[in-house]
Amino acid sequence: MEEEPEQPEAGVPVEGDKAGAEREPESGGRAEGAAVGTFVAELTQLAALAREGLLTPQEFTTAKGRLLRG
């Protein structure tokens, strides 16, 4: 039974690649993850404010739209 070759880690030079080339991360990396985390936190905060009655449904919809557009 043959073993599958191990996948090198992102950012580590790979044998056979162009000289000095590094393997690209498969996902968007930390920056994208941080952006998603911030988006979720802000949306959660807006929902909490709306639930507490501190935002009207119209204000929540407007704020959510701004958040979604970036």
N, CA, C and O atoms as CSV, one atom per row, in Angstrom:
chain,resi,resn,atom,element,x,y,z
A,1,MET,N,N,0.849,-1.185,0.000
A,1,MET,CA,C,0.000,0.000,0.000
A,1,MET,C,C,0.892,1.246,0.000
A,1,MET,O,O,1.765,1.380,0.857
A,2,GLU,N,N,0.679,2.152,-0.951
A,2,GLU,CA,C,1.502,3.343,-1.064
A,2,GLU,C,C,0.955,4.451,-0.178
A,2,GLU,O,O,-0.256,4.629,-0.051
A,3,GLU,N,N,1.880,5.195,0.435
A,3,GLU,CA,C,1.471,6.340,1.237
A,3,GLU,C,C,1.411,7.566,0.339
A,3,GLU,O,O,2.210,7.716,-0.586
A,4,GLU,N,N,0.452,8.441,0.625
A,4,GLU,CA,C,0.348,9.676,-0.133
A,4,GLU,C,C,1.438,10.633,0.334
A,4,GLU,O,O,1.732,10.690,1.528
A,5,PRO,N,N,2.039,11.381,-0.577
A,5,PRO,CA,C,3.073,12.340,-0.171
A,5,PRO,C,C,2.456,13.437,0.685
A,5,PRO,O,O,1.313,13.842,0.475
A,6,GLU,N,N,3.236,13.908,1.653
A,6,GLU,CA,C,2.744,14.969,2.532
A,6,GLU,C,C,2.682,16.278,1.767
A,6,GLU,O,O,3.517,16.551,0.905
A,7,GLN,N,N,1.683,17.082,2.095
A,7,GLN,CA,C,1.545,18.404,1.503
A,7,GLN,C,C,2.418,19.370,2.293
A,7,GLN,O,O,2.323,19.399,3.521
A,8,PRO,N,N,3.257,20.156,1.644
A,8,PRO,CA,C,4.070,21.127,2.373
A,8,PRO,C,C,3.200,22.244,2.939
A,8,PRO,O,O,2.116,22.529,2.430
A,9,GLU,N,N,3.692,22.861,3.987
A,9,GLU,CA,C,2.953,23.952,4.608
A,9,GLU,C,C,2.992,25.180,3.713
A,9,GLU,O,O,3.908,25.345,2.908
A,10,ALA,N,N,1.987,26.042,3.860
A,10,ALA,CA,C,1.936,27.281,3.099
A,10,ALA,C,C,3.146,28.138,3.449
A,10,ALA,O,O,3.539,28.231,4.612
A,11,GLY,N,N,3.727,28.755,2.440
A,11,GLY,CA,C,4.859,29.641,2.664
A,11,GLY,C,C,6.198,28.930,2.702
A,11,GLY,O,O,7.233,29.582,2.837
A,12,VAL,N,N,6.204,27.612,2.586
A,12,VAL,CA,C,7.439,26.838,2.630
A,12,VAL,C,C,7.860,26.522,1.201
A,12,VAL,O,O,7.044,26.047,0.411
A,13,PRO,N,N,9.129,26.778,0.852
A,13,PRO,CA,C,9.572,26.441,-0.501
A,13,PRO,C,C,9.351,24.961,-0.784
A,13,PRO,O,O,9.559,24.109,0.080
A,14,VAL,N,N,8.927,24.673,-2.006
A,14,VAL,CA,C,8.604,23.302,-2.401
A,14,VAL,C,C,9.639,22.838,-3.415
A,14,VAL,O,O,9.957,23.565,-4.356
A,15,GLU,N,N,10.167,21.629,-3.230
A,15,GLU,CA,C,11.133,21.080,-4.167
A,15,GLU,C,C,10.494,21.002,-5.545
A,15,GLU,O,O,9.359,20.544,-5.683
A,16,GLY,N,N,11.218,21.447,-6.560
A,16,GLY,CA,C,10.687,21.414,-7.914
A,16,GLY,C,C,10.008,22.722,-8.309
A,16,GLY,O,O,9.748,22.952,-9.490
A,17,ASP,N,N,9.718,23.587,-7.324
A,17,ASP,CA,C,9.151,24.891,-7.650
A,17,ASP,C,C,10.244,25.785,-8.211
A,17,ASP,O,O,11.430,25.465,-8.129
A,18,LYS,N,N,9.837,26.892,-8.773
A,18,LYS,CA,C,10.808,27.867,-9.260
A,18,LYS,C,C,11.695,28.287,-8.096
A,18,LYS,O,O,11.261,28.277,-6.944
A,19,ALA,N,N,12.925,28.653,-8.394
A,19,ALA,CA,C,13.879,29.025,-7.345
A,19,ALA,C,C,13.293,30.099,-6.448
A,19,ALA,O,O,12.889,31.163,-6.917
A,20,GLY,N,N,13.250,29.816,-5.172
A,20,GLY,CA,C,12.790,30.780,-4.176
A,20,GLY,C,C,11.293,30.946,-4.105
A,20,GLY,O,O,10.804,31.724,-3.285
A,21,ALA,N,N,10.545,30.242,-4.939
A,21,ALA,CA,C,9.090,30.382,-4.919
A,21,ALA,C,C,8.532,29.712,-3.668
A,21,ALA,O,O,9.073,28.717,-3.185
A,22,GLU,N,N,7.464,30.265,-3.164
A,22,GLU,CA,C,6.813,29.701,-1.991
A,22,GLU,C,C,5.429,29.241,-2.372
A,22,GLU,O,O,4.817,29.774,-3.298
A,23,ARG,N,N,4.940,28.254,-1.657
A,23,ARG,CA,C,3.598,27.722,-1.898
A,23,ARG,C,C,2.590,28.725,-1.348
A,23,ARG,O,O,2.738,29.206,-0.224
A,24,GLU,N,N,1.578,29.036,-2.127
A,24,GLU,CA,C,0.541,29.972,-1.704
A,24,GLU,C,C,-0.381,29.321,-0.687
A,24,GLU,O,O,-0.678,28.132,-0.804
A,25,PRO,N,N,-0.846,30.080,0.320
A,25,PRO,CA,C,-1.825,29.521,1.258
A,25,PRO,C,C,-3.093,29.138,0.504
A,25,PRO,O,O,-3.478,29.812,-0.452
A,26,GLU,N,N,-3.742,28.057,0.931
A,26,GLU,CA,C,-4.944,27.587,0.250
A,26,GLU,C,C,-6.147,28.468,0.526
A,26,GLU,O,O,-7.012,28.614,-0.338
A,27,SER,N,N,-6.221,29.055,1.706
A,27,SER,CA,C,-7.332,29.940,2.020
A,27,SER,C,C,-6.846,31.379,1.936
A,27,SER,O,O,-5.696,31.635,1.580
A,28,GLY,N,N,-7.730,32.318,2.267
A,28,GLY,CA,C,-7.377,33.720,2.206
A,28,GLY,C,C,-6.369,34.137,3.251
A,28,GLY,O,O,-5.860,35.256,3.189
A,29,GLY,N,N,-6.063,33.291,4.197
A,29,GLY,CA,C,-5.088,33.619,5.208
A,29,GLY,C,C,-5.695,34.350,6.381
A,29,GLY,O,O,-6.915,34.459,6.510
A,30,ARG,N,N,-4.820,34.848,7.233
A,30,ARG,CA,C,-5.262,35.499,8.470
A,30,ARG,C,C,-6.009,36.789,8.219
A,30,ARG,O,O,-6.987,37.076,8.909
A,31,ALA,N,N,-5.573,37.574,7.247
A,31,ALA,CA,C,-6.226,38.860,6.999
A,31,ALA,C,C,-7.693,38.672,6.656
A,31,ALA,O,O,-8.550,39.391,7.170
A,32,GLU,N,N,-7.984,37.720,5.798
A,32,GLU,CA,C,-9.370,37.466,5.425
A,32,GLU,C,C,-10.150,36.947,6.628
A,32,GLU,O,O,-11.291,37.355,6.845
A,33,GLY,N,N,-9.560,36.068,7.398
A,33,GLY,CA,C,-10.217,35.537,8.590
A,33,GLY,C,C,-10.533,36.626,9.591
A,33,GLY,O,O,-11.593,36.615,10.217
A,34,ALA,N,N,-9.610,37.572,9.746
A,34,ALA,CA,C,-9.830,38.684,10.670
A,34,ALA,C,C,-10.969,39.564,10.169
A,34,ALA,O,O,-11.786,40.037,10.958
A,35,ALA,N,N,-11.023,39.781,8.860
A,35,ALA,CA,C,-12.088,40.599,8.293
A,35,ALA,C,C,-13.448,39.945,8.513
A,35,ALA,O,O,-14.421,40.619,8.850
A,36,VAL,N,N,-13.510,38.633,8.322
A,36,VAL,CA,C,-14.762,37.910,8.536
A,36,VAL,C,C,-15.152,37.978,10.007
A,36,VAL,O,O,-16.321,38.180,10.333
A,37,GLY,N,N,-14.172,37.810,10.898
A,37,GLY,CA,C,-14.448,37.883,12.332
A,37,GLY,C,C,-14.974,39.242,12.735
A,37,GLY,O,O,-15.889,39.337,13.553
A,38,THR,N,N,-14.405,40.304,12.168
A,38,THR,CA,C,-14.862,41.666,12.462
A,38,THR,C,C,-16.272,41.870,11.940
A,38,THR,O,O,-17.115,42.452,12.624
A,39,PHE,N,N,-16.531,41.394,10.728
A,39,PHE,CA,C,-17.859,41.513,10.139
A,39,PHE,C,C,-18.903,40.832,11.023
A,39,PHE,O,O,-19.956,41.403,11.308
A,40,VAL,N,N,-18.603,39.615,11.448
A,40,VAL,CA,C,-19.540,38.860,12.291
A,40,VAL,C,C,-19.768,39.592,13.608
A,40,VAL,O,O,-20.901,39.679,14.080
A,41,ALA,N,N,-18.701,40.117,14.205
A,41,ALA,CA,C,-18.831,40.837,15.475
A,41,ALA,C,C,-19.717,42.078,15.314
A,41,ALA,O,O,-20.575,42.348,16.154
A,42,GLU,N,N,-19.505,42.822,14.238
A,42,GLU,CA,C,-20.304,44.028,14.011
A,42,GLU,C,C,-21.764,43.696,13.743
A,42,GLU,O,O,-22.664,44.373,14.241
A,43,LEU,N,N,-21.997,42.652,12.957
A,43,LEU,CA,C,-23.374,42.250,12.667
A,43,LEU,C,C,-24.063,41.753,13.936
A,43,LEU,O,O,-25.243,42.029,14.153
A,44,THR,N,N,-23.337,41.030,14.760
A,44,THR,CA,C,-23.885,40.546,16.039
A,44,THR,C,C,-24.237,41.720,16.943
A,44,THR,O,O,-25.274,41.716,17.605
A,45,GLN,N,N,-23.365,42.725,16.966
A,45,GLN,CA,C,-23.627,43.909,17.787
A,45,GLN,C,C,-24.872,44.650,17.295
A,45,GLN,O,O,-25.693,45.085,18.102
A,46,LEU,N,N,-25.014,44.795,15.979
A,46,LEU,CA,C,-26.213,45.443,15.433
A,46,LEU,C,C,-27.475,44.680,15.809
A,46,LEU,O,O,-28.480,45.280,16.191
A,47,ALA,N,N,-27.420,43.351,15.701
A,47,ALA,CA,C,-28.579,42.526,16.046
A,47,ALA,C,C,-28.936,42.685,17.523
A,47,ALA,O,O,-30.113,42.753,17.876
A,48,ALA,N,N,-27.925,42.744,18.378
A,48,ALA,CA,C,-28.174,42.914,19.813
A,48,ALA,C,C,-28.830,44.268,20.095
A,48,ALA,O,O,-29.754,44.361,20.904
A,49,LEU,N,N,-28.351,45.308,19.428
A,49,LEU,CA,C,-28.944,46.638,19.612
A,49,LEU,C,C,-30.400,46.656,19.151
A,49,LEU,O,O,-31.254,47.270,19.790
A,50,ALA,N,N,-30.675,45.982,18.043
A,50,ALA,CA,C,-32.051,45.913,17.542
A,50,ALA,C,C,-32.932,45.120,18.507
A,50,ALA,O,O,-34.067,45.508,18.781
A,51,ARG,N,N,-32.408,44.017,19.015
A,51,ARG,CA,C,-33.171,43.187,19.971
A,51,ARG,C,C,-33.505,43.958,21.246
A,51,ARG,O,O,-34.582,43.793,21.820
A,52,GLU,N,N,-32.571,44.799,21.680
A,52,GLU,CA,C,-32.781,45.586,22.904
A,52,GLU,C,C,-33.677,46.799,22.664
A,52,GLU,O,O,-34.019,47.519,23.602
A,53,GLY,N,N,-34.052,47.019,21.413
A,53,GLY,CA,C,-34.925,48.145,21.094
A,53,GLY,C,C,-34.188,49.458,20.920
A,53,GLY,O,O,-34.811,50.517,20.859
A,54,LEU,N,N,-32.852,49.398,20.840
A,54,LEU,CA,C,-32.067,50.613,20.679
A,54,LEU,C,C,-31.942,51.033,19.212
A,54,LEU,O,O,-31.538,52.155,18.909
A,55,LEU,N,N,-32.296,50.115,18.308
A,55,LEU,CA,C,-32.368,50.415,16.877
A,55,LEU,C,C,-33.750,50.013,16.384
A,55,LEU,O,O,-34.266,48.954,16.742
A,56,THR,N,N,-34.341,50.867,15.560
A,56,THR,CA,C,-35.607,50.498,14.941
A,56,THR,C,C,-35.311,49.473,13.836
A,56,THR,O,O,-34.162,49.340,13.413
A,57,PRO,N,N,-36.325,48.759,13.371
A,57,PRO,CA,C,-36.085,47.831,12.249
A,57,PRO,C,C,-35.479,48.539,11.031
A,57,PRO,O,O,-34.615,47.983,10.353
A,58,GLN,N,N,-35.933,49.761,10.760
A,58,GLN,CA,C,-35.383,50.522,9.625
A,58,GLN,C,C,-33.909,50.869,9.863
A,58,GLN,O,O,-33.092,50.743,8.951
A,59,GLU,N,N,-33.565,51.302,11.073
A,59,GLU,CA,C,-32.170,51.622,11.388
A,59,GLU,C,C,-31.280,50.379,11.282
A,59,GLU,O,O,-30.156,50.452,10.784
A,60,PHE,N,N,-31.791,49.244,11.753
A,60,PHE,CA,C,-31.036,47.998,11.666
A,60,PHE,C,C,-30.789,47.627,10.213
A,60,PHE,O,O,-29.671,47.266,9.843
A,61,THR,N,N,-31.832,47.713,9.383
A,61,THR,CA,C,-31.707,47.370,7.966
A,61,THR,C,C,-30.704,48.288,7.270
A,61,THR,O,O,-29.888,47.826,6.473
A,62,THR,N,N,-30.762,49.585,7.569
A,62,THR,CA,C,-29.837,50.544,6.971
A,62,THR,C,C,-28.399,50.250,7.391
A,62,THR,O,O,-27.497,50.225,6.554
A,63,ALA,N,N,-28.188,50.028,8.687
A,63,ALA,CA,C,-26.845,49.753,9.201
A,63,ALA,C,C,-26.308,48.432,8.641
A,63,ALA,O,O,-25.133,48.339,8.288
A,64,LYS,N,N,-27.158,47.428,8.560
A,64,LYS,CA,C,-26.753,46.134,8.017
A,64,LYS,C,C,-26.356,46.281,6.547
A,64,LYS,O,O,-25.376,45.682,6.105
A,65,GLY,N,N,-27.114,47.075,5.794
A,65,GLY,CA,C,-26.787,47.312,4.393
A,65,GLY,C,C,-25.424,47.977,4.229
A,65,GLY,O,O,-24.643,47.602,3.355
A,66,ARG,N,N,-25.148,48.963,5.073
A,66,ARG,CA,C,-23.834,49.621,5.022
A,66,ARG,C,C,-22.723,48.641,5.334
A,66,ARG,O,O,-21.672,48.659,4.693
A,67,LEU,N,N,-22.951,47.791,6.308
A,67,LEU,CA,C,-21.956,46.795,6.695
A,67,LEU,C,C,-21.706,45.806,5.563
A,67,LEU,O,O,-20.560,45.439,5.302
A,68,LEU,N,N,-22.761,45.378,4.896
A,68,LEU,CA,C,-22.631,44.422,3.801
A,68,LEU,C,C,-21.918,45.021,2.593
A,68,LEU,O,O,-21.212,44.311,1.877
A,69,ARG,N,N,-22.094,46.306,2.364
A,69,ARG,CA,C,-21.442,46.966,1.223
A,69,ARG,C,C,-19.972,47.256,1.523
A,69,ARG,O,O,-19.192,47.535,0.612
A,70,GLY,N,N,-19.601,47.190,2.787
A,70,GLY,CA,C,-18.195,47.401,3.146
A,70,GLY,C,C,-17.943,48.802,3.456
A,70,GLY,O,O,-16.814,49.170,3.781
